[in-house]
């Protein structure tokens, strides 16, 4: 990832400079400020990023878009000495009186010491900044007579200085520096690929199905709920090439790889599967993710992560790596987006009770939807939430001769409104 000329040069060098089989993906830009956007567009399609210099690397890192290993081509040492040699051949530039950007002062002083040149009148700037700001730094010194020219690592800055008629030399990476950077990037990518293929176990527990018998819904409803949940988890697992196993009547184990789980959790920032289970089944689930060298280790770490989730220690995260460390902290549930917040169960019950005819406490999704002003699907989800909170009781389906799904009736426990 870099300016067009450097990207073309690296691509022409091909795979001979990389120690491992790999595919090079070109991502050229006109200005370093585009680096973050380029990384975002590449997404998970690459295993490592190689930047043309520290500038685009720092911009991408600070913007938070780097989710894969990254490195950059070194421009100090031999690259700077080569630029000074070209400057010495330019009769307008005295290498002892120049301005240098991007490179650290230590790199500049080391190169001048190696060449036996004084560094007192060499001005350097390694702070990041916009193209215009860095170009202004060089131009101001040249106009004031403090320098005879500029050495820049940024093509856009070089173009601006030429337009302003300021003598300028570009610091270009040497072929050796490019080969070294490619070697490093290939090794980083290979290690990342190994990390992504790490064995990962996801444990999913359903508090509603874990409730004691005295608070449980009728058996047929619980069986139907288990089947629906298992079907949904299988669909989600197939999407990320994982497998699902039922552990007991209220928990499931999903076996996958770290990479597939990371893609389903926005890099371990949201709970896997929780949003869809909540939206389609109206259930809250508890999730723990664990990694390990064996299935036993991964499951043990997943149970440790699940215990954290159940204890509500959100800051410690819901995922544990193979060394037993918590990964990126994340909320227990994914964000709801910009839509309106769902009302609490007692509020839903109160709204329904206000519109019920005297003595009638049985509703279905269609009638509840009309009373609440929502779709039948949303009403069905809200009624299941009432069941979860002990505010409604699911009755046996009302079977009719008509084809299609039988009506699921619910008895609203309006008596609980008086006790709250």
C-alpha positions as CSV (number, residue, x, y, z in Angstrom):
1,X,0.0,0.0,0.0
2,X,1.6,3.2,-1.2
3,X,2.1,5.6,-4.1
4,X,1.6,4.2,-7.6
5,X,5.2,4.1,-8.6
6,X,6.3,2.2,-5.4
7,X,3.3,-0.2,-5.6
8,X,4.2,-1.0,-9.3
9,X,7.8,-1.6,-8.3
10,X,6.9,-4.0,-5.5
11,X,4.5,-5.9,-7.7
12,X,7.2,-6.3,-10.4
13,X,9.5,-7.7,-7.9
14,X,6.9,-10.5,-7.6
15,X,7.1,-13.3,-5.1
16,X,10.8,-13.8,-5.3
17,X,11.3,-11.5,-2.4
18,X,8.8,-13.3,-0.1
19,X,9.9,-16.4,1.8
20,X,6.5,-18.1,1.7
21,X,3.9,-18.7,-1.0
22,X,1.6,-15.6,-1.0
23,X,-0.4,-13.4,-3.3
24,X,0.4,-9.7,-3.5
25,X,-2.6,-7.3,-3.7
26,X,-1.9,-3.8,-5.0
27,X,-3.5,-0.9,-3.2
28,X,-2.2,2.4,-4.7
29,X,-3.2,5.9,-3.5
30,X,-2.5,9.5,-4.5
31,X,-2.2,10.8,-1.0
32,X,-1.3,9.1,2.3
33,X,-4.5,10.3,3.9
34,X,-6.3,7.7,1.7
35,X,-4.5,4.8,3.5
36,X,-7.2,4.2,6.1
37,X,-9.9,4.0,3.4
38,X,-7.8,1.5,1.4
39,X,-7.4,-0.7,4.5
40,X,-11.1,-0.6,5.1
41,X,-11.9,-1.7,1.5
42,X,-9.4,-4.6,1.7
43,X,-11.1,-5.8,4.9
44,X,-10.5,-9.4,5.8
45,X,-9.3,-10.2,2.2
46,X,-5.6,-9.8,3.3
47,X,-3.6,-11.5,6.0
48,X,-1.1,-8.6,6.4
49,X,-0.6,-5.0,5.2
50,X,2.7,-3.6,3.9
51,X,2.9,0.2,3.8
52,X,5.2,2.4,1.8
53,X,6.4,4.3,4.8
54,X,5.7,5.0,8.5
55,X,3.2,7.8,7.6
56,X,0.4,5.7,6.0
57,X,1.0,3.0,8.6
58,X,0.5,5.5,11.5
59,X,-2.6,7.0,9.9
60,X,-4.2,3.6,9.5
61,X,-3.2,2.6,13.0
62,X,-4.6,5.7,14.6
63,X,-7.9,5.5,12.8
64,X,-8.4,2.0,14.3
65,X,-9.0,0.2,10.9
66,X,-6.0,-2.1,11.2
67,X,-7.4,-5.5,12.2
68,X,-4.5,-7.5,10.7
69,X,-0.7,-7.4,11.3
70,X,1.0,-4.6,9.4
71,X,4.5,-3.3,8.8
72,X,6.2,-0.7,6.6
73,X,9.2,-0.2,4.3
74,X,12.1,1.4,6.2
75,X,13.3,4.7,4.7
76,X,16.2,5.4,6.9
77,X,19.8,4.1,6.6
78,X,20.7,3.1,3.0
79,X,17.6,4.9,1.5
80,X,18.5,8.2,3.2
81,X,22.2,7.8,2.1
82,X,21.1,7.2,-1.5
83,X,18.9,10.3,-1.4
84,X,21.8,12.4,0.0
85,X,24.0,11.1,-2.9
86,X,21.4,12.2,-5.4
87,X,21.2,15.6,-3.6
88,X,25.0,16.0,-3.9
89,X,24.7,15.6,-7.7
90,X,22.1,18.4,-7.8
91,X,24.1,21.7,-8.0
92,X,21.2,23.6,-6.4
93,X,21.3,21.5,-3.1
94,X,24.0,21.4,-0.4
95,X,23.4,18.2,1.6
96,X,24.7,19.9,4.7
97,X,21.8,22.4,4.6
98,X,18.5,20.6,3.9
99,X,15.2,19.8,5.6
100,X,14.1,16.2,6.0
101,X,10.6,14.9,6.9
102,X,9.1,11.6,8.3
103,X,12.5,10.2,9.4
104,X,13.4,10.4,13.1
105,X,16.2,12.7,14.1
106,X,18.2,9.7,15.2
107,X,18.0,8.2,11.7
108,X,19.1,11.5,10.2
109,X,22.1,11.9,12.6
110,X,23.2,8.3,12.0
111,X,23.3,8.6,8.2
112,X,25.2,11.9,8.4
113,X,27.7,10.4,10.9
114,X,28.3,7.5,8.6
115,X,29.0,9.9,5.7
116,X,31.2,12.2,7.9
117,X,28.9,15.2,7.2
118,X,27.9,17.8,9.8
119,X,24.3,17.8,10.9
120,X,24.0,21.1,12.7
121,X,22.2,22.9,9.8
122,X,19.9,20.0,8.9
123,X,16.3,20.5,9.9
124,X,14.1,17.5,10.5
125,X,10.4,16.9,11.2
126,X,9.1,13.5,12.1
127,X,5.7,14.6,13.4
128,X,2.7,13.3,11.3
129,X,0.7,15.9,9.5
130,X,-1.3,16.8,6.4
131,X,0.5,17.1,3.0
132,X,0.1,20.8,3.0
133,X,1.5,21.2,6.5
134,X,4.7,19.2,5.8
135,X,5.2,21.0,2.4
136,X,4.9,24.3,4.2
137,X,7.6,23.2,6.7
138,X,10.1,22.7,3.8
139,X,9.1,25.7,1.8
140,X,9.3,28.1,4.8
141,X,12.9,27.1,5.6
142,X,13.9,27.4,1.9
143,X,12.3,30.8,1.6
144,X,14.1,32.0,4.7
145,X,17.4,30.8,3.4
146,X,17.8,28.2,6.2
147,X,18.1,25.3,3.7
148,X,19.0,24.8,0.1
149,X,16.5,22.1,-0.6
150,X,14.3,19.4,0.8
151,X,14.4,15.6,1.3
152,X,10.9,14.2,1.5
153,X,9.5,10.7,1.9
154,X,6.1,11.7,0.6
155,X,5.4,11.9,-3.2
156,X,2.6,14.4,-2.7
157,X,4.9,16.7,-0.8
158,X,7.5,16.4,-3.5
159,X,4.9,17.5,-6.1
160,X,3.9,20.6,-4.1
161,X,7.5,21.6,-3.6
162,X,8.3,21.3,-7.3
163,X,5.3,23.5,-8.1
164,X,6.6,26.0,-5.6
165,X,10.1,25.8,-7.3
166,X,11.8,24.5,-4.1
167,X,14.6,22.0,-4.9
168,X,13.5,18.6,-3.7
169,X,14.8,15.0,-3.6
170,X,12.5,12.0,-2.8
171,X,13.7,9.5,-0.3
172,X,12.9,6.2,-2.0
173,X,13.3,2.8,-0.5
174,X,16.2,0.6,-1.7
175,X,15.5,-2.8,-3.3
176,X,17.0,-4.4,-0.2
177,X,14.6,-2.5,2.1
178,X,11.7,-3.6,0.0
179,X,12.8,-7.2,0.1
180,X,13.2,-7.1,3.8
181,X,9.8,-5.5,4.3
182,X,8.1,-8.1,2.0
183,X,9.9,-10.9,4.0
184,X,8.5,-9.5,7.3
185,X,5.0,-9.0,5.9
186,X,4.9,-12.5,4.6
187,X,5.9,-13.9,7.9
188,X,3.4,-11.8,9.7
189,X,0.7,-12.9,7.3
190,X,1.6,-16.6,7.8
191,X,1.5,-16.3,11.5
192,X,-1.8,-14.4,11.3
193,X,-3.3,-17.2,9.1
194,X,-2.2,-19.7,11.8
195,X,-3.8,-17.6,14.5
196,X,-7.0,-17.4,12.4
197,X,-7.2,-21.2,12.1
198,X,-7.0,-21.6,15.9
199,X,-9.6,-24.0,17.4
200,X,-12.4,-22.0,19.0
201,X,-15.4,-23.1,21.0
202,X,-18.5,-21.0,21.6
203,X,-20.8,-22.1,24.5
204,X,-24.4,-20.8,24.3
205,X,-26.7,-21.1,27.3
206,X,-30.4,-20.1,27.5
207,X,-31.5,-18.9,31.0
208,X,-35.1,-19.4,30.1
209,X,-34.6,-23.1,29.6
210,X,-32.4,-23.3,32.7
211,X,-35.2,-22.1,35.0
212,X,-36.5,-24.6,37.6
213,X,-39.6,-26.6,36.9
214,X,-41.9,-24.4,39.0
215,X,-41.3,-21.4,36.8
216,X,-41.0,-23.3,33.5
217,X,-43.4,-23.1,30.6
218,X,-45.3,-26.2,29.5
219,X,-43.1,-29.0,28.2
220,X,-44.3,-28.8,24.6
221,X,-43.4,-25.2,24.5
222,X,-40.0,-25.8,25.9
223,X,-39.4,-28.6,23.4
224,X,-40.5,-26.4,20.5
225,X,-38.2,-23.6,21.8
226,X,-35.2,-26.0,21.9
227,X,-35.8,-27.1,18.4
228,X,-36.2,-23.6,17.1
229,X,-33.0,-22.5,18.8
230,X,-31.0,-25.5,17.6
231,X,-32.2,-24.9,14.0
232,X,-31.2,-21.2,14.2
233,X,-27.8,-22.0,15.6
234,X,-27.2,-24.6,12.9
235,X,-28.0,-21.9,10.2
236,X,-25.6,-19.5,11.8
237,X,-22.9,-22.2,12.2
238,X,-23.2,-23.2,8.5
239,X,-22.6,-19.5,7.6
240,X,-19.2,-19.6,9.3
241,X,-18.3,-23.2,8.6
242,X,-18.8,-24.4,12.2
243,X,-20.6,-27.3,13.9
244,X,-23.3,-27.3,16.6
245,X,-23.7,-29.9,19.4
246,X,-26.4,-29.9,22.1
247,X,-24.8,-30.3,25.5
248,X,-28.0,-30.6,27.6
249,X,-31.5,-29.2,27.6
250,X,-30.4,-25.5,27.9
251,X,-26.9,-25.2,26.4
252,X,-25.1,-25.8,23.1
253,X,-21.5,-25.9,21.9
254,X,-20.4,-24.4,18.6
255,X,-16.9,-25.6,17.3
256,X,-15.2,-23.2,14.8
257,X,-12.0,-21.3,14.1
258,X,-10.9,-18.0,15.5
259,X,-11.1,-16.4,12.1
260,X,-14.7,-17.5,11.5
261,X,-15.8,-16.4,15.0
262,X,-14.0,-13.0,14.6
263,X,-15.9,-12.3,11.4
264,X,-19.2,-13.1,13.1
265,X,-18.5,-10.9,16.1
266,X,-17.0,-7.8,14.5
267,X,-13.6,-8.8,15.9
268,X,-14.9,-10.0,19.2
269,X,-16.9,-6.8,19.8
270,X,-20.4,-8.2,19.9
271,X,-21.7,-11.5,21.2
272,X,-22.1,-14.2,18.5
273,X,-25.6,-15.3,17.6
274,X,-27.2,-13.2,20.4
275,X,-28.8,-10.6,18.1
276,X,-30.5,-13.1,15.8
277,X,-31.7,-15.3,18.7
278,X,-33.1,-12.2,20.4
279,X,-34.8,-10.8,17.3
280,X,-36.3,-14.1,16.0
281,X,-37.0,-16.0,19.2
282,X,-37.3,-13.3,21.8
283,X,-34.7,-14.9,24.0
284,X,-31.6,-13.7,25.8
285,X,-28.6,-16.0,25.7
286,X,-25.4,-16.1,27.6
287,X,-22.2,-16.7,25.5
288,X,-18.6,-17.6,26.3
289,X,-15.9,-18.0,23.6
290,X,-12.7,-19.8,24.3
291,X,-9.6,-20.8,22.2
292,X,-7.0,-23.5,22.8
293,X,-4.6,-26.0,21.4
294,X,-7.0,-28.8,21.9
295,X,-10.8,-29.0,22.1
296,X,-10.6,-29.6,25.9
297,X,-8.5,-26.5,26.4
298,X,-10.8,-24.4,24.2
299,X,-13.9,-25.6,26.0
300,X,-12.3,-24.9,29.4
301,X,-11.5,-21.3,28.3
302,X,-15.1,-20.9,26.9
303,X,-16.5,-22.0,30.2
304,X,-14.3,-19.4,32.0
305,X,-15.5,-16.8,29.6
306,X,-19.2,-17.9,30.1
307,X,-18.8,-17.5,33.8
308,X,-17.6,-13.9,33.3
309,X,-20.6,-13.2,31.1
310,X,-23.0,-14.7,33.7
311,X,-21.4,-12.7,36.4
312,X,-21.9,-9.5,34.4
313,X,-18.2,-8.6,34.3
314,X,-18.5,-7.0,30.9
315,X,-15.2,-5.1,31.1
316,X,-13.3,-8.4,31.1
317,X,-14.9,-9.5,27.8
318,X,-16.7,-12.6,26.7
319,X,-13.8,-14.3,24.9
320,X,-10.6,-15.9,26.2
321,X,-7.6,-16.7,24.1
322,X,-5.6,-19.9,24.3
323,X,-3.3,-18.4,26.9
324,X,-6.3,-17.8,29.2
325,X,-6.3,-14.0,28.6
326,X,-9.5,-12.1,28.0
327,X,-9.8,-10.6,24.5
328,X,-11.2,-7.2,23.4
329,X,-13.9,-6.0,25.9
330,X,-17.3,-6.0,24.5
331,X,-20.9,-5.4,25.5
332,X,-22.9,-8.5,26.6
333,X,-25.4,-7.8,23.8
334,X,-25.0,-6.2,20.4
335,X,-26.2,-2.6,20.0
336,X,-29.9,-2.1,19.1
337,X,-29.1,0.4,16.4
338,X,-30.8,3.7,16.0
339,X,-34.4,2.3,16.3
340,X,-36.6,2.9,19.3
341,X,-35.8,0.9,22.5
342,X,-38.1,-2.1,23.1
343,X,-40.4,-1.5,26.1
344,X,-39.9,-3.6,29.2
345,X,-42.2,-6.5,29.8
346,X,-44.3,-4.8,32.5
347,X,-44.9,-1.8,30.2
348,X,-46.1,-4.1,27.4
349,X,-48.4,-6.0,29.8
350,X,-49.8,-2.7,31.1
351,X,-50.6,-1.5,27.6
352,X,-52.3,-4.7,26.7
353,X,-54.3,-4.8,30.0
354,X,-55.6,-1.3,29.3
355,X,-57.2,-2.5,26.1
356,X,-58.5,-5.9,27.1
357,X,-62.1,-6.5,27.6
358,X,-63.2,-7.2,31.1
359,X,-62.3,-10.7,32.1
360,X,-60.5,-11.5,28.9
361,X,-56.8,-12.2,29.4
362,X,-56.1,-14.5,26.4
363,X,-54.4,-13.0,23.3
364,X,-52.5,-14.2,20.3
365,X,-49.9,-12.4,18.2
366,X,-52.4,-10.9,15.8
367,X,-54.7,-9.4,18.4
368,X,-51.8,-8.2,20.5
369,X,-50.3,-6.6,17.5
370,X,-53.4,-4.6,16.8
371,X,-53.6,-3.4,20.5
372,X,-49.9,-2.4,20.5
373,X,-49.8,-1.0,17.0
374,X,-47.1,-3.3,15.8
375,X,-46.7,-6.2,13.4
376,X,-47.7,-9.7,14.3
377,X,-44.1,-10.8,14.2
378,X,-43.0,-8.0,16.7
379,X,-46.0,-8.8,18.9
380,X,-45.1,-12.5,18.9
381,X,-41.6,-11.5,20.0
382,X,-43.0,-9.3,22.8
383,X,-45.3,-12.0,24.0
384,X,-42.4,-14.4,24.3
385,X,-40.6,-11.8,26.3
386,X,-43.6,-11.6,28.7
387,X,-43.3,-15.4,29.1
388,X,-39.6,-15.1,29.8
389,X,-40.3,-12.5,32.6
390,X,-43.2,-14.6,34.1
391,X,-45.9,-12.1,32.9
392,X,-47.6,-14.5,30.5
393,X,-48.4,-18.2,30.1
394,X,-48.3,-20.0,26.7
395,X,-51.4,-22.1,26.2
396,X,-51.6,-25.1,23.9
397,X,-51.8,-24.1,20.2
398,X,-55.4,-23.5,19.0
399,X,-55.6,-26.1,16.2
400,X,-58.1,-25.3,13.4
401,X,-59.1,-27.0,10.2
402,X,-57.4,-24.1,8.2
403,X,-53.9,-24.8,6.8
404,X,-50.9,-23.0,8.2
405,X,-49.3,-22.5,11.6
406,X,-51.9,-23.0,14.5
407,X,-52.5,-19.9,16.6
408,X,-50.4,-19.7,19.7
409,X,-52.4,-18.3,22.5
410,X,-51.1,-16.6,25.6
411,X,-52.7,-15.9,29.0
412,X,-51.6,-12.6,30.3
413,X,-51.0,-12.6,34.1
414,X,-52.4,-9.1,34.7
415,X,-52.6,-9.8,38.4
416,X,-48.8,-9.1,38.6
417,X,-49.5,-5.5,37.6
418,X,-50.9,-4.8,41.1
419,X,-47.8,-6.2,42.8
420,X,-45.3,-4.0,40.9
